[in-house]
Amino acid sequence: MASGLFFDPIALLRITPAISATCSLWFGWDQYEFLQLFLDPSKQDLVNQLLPSYFSTFFNRAAPRVVSLVFITIVSSAANLWYAPGNLLQERGSFIWYSGGIVFAIGHQVYFPFVLPKIRAIVGDAKEKNVTELRKWLYVHNWRTLTVDLAGWVCCVAAAVKTFSA
């Protein structure tokens, strides 16, 4: 019964990594879409003034969401690996995909040392360099989104699809 899929806790566990990875990828894309608006050269002086306050508020709200989504992806993927009966995931070919979801979700955190100095510079008010620092942050952010976040999403969706395939 298809409607029972979302009320079955095991089915929900199987699909949770795909849901959290989708939200993470979507949030990453939204961050790019909204923050790149600050790169308009005609508004650079104003943006250099406003960016420290905006970034401080933005990251105080965004960081817990990103960390939570990555954590949910890691924990739910690991729970699938741990609690799957017998060789179910190996037989359906989804074991490697859930494992990949974990690796790529952890990979999101590998970028942290590359973005932290840029975030600190903007929040600490790098004056006329705030827009430049934002551009650098967006460059790293885009690489992270298009590499580990996208790959993690592919892994988590493939894991769910393969697990539900009979």
Secondary structure as UniProt FT lines:
FT   HELIX           2..7
FT   HELIX           9..35
FT   HELIX           36..39
FT   HELIX           41..43
FT   HELIX           44..83
FT   TURN            86..87
FT   HELIX           88..92
FT   HELIX           95..110
FT   HELIX           112..123
FT   HELIX           127..129
FT   HELIX           130..144
FT   HELIX           145..149
FT   HELIX           150..164
//
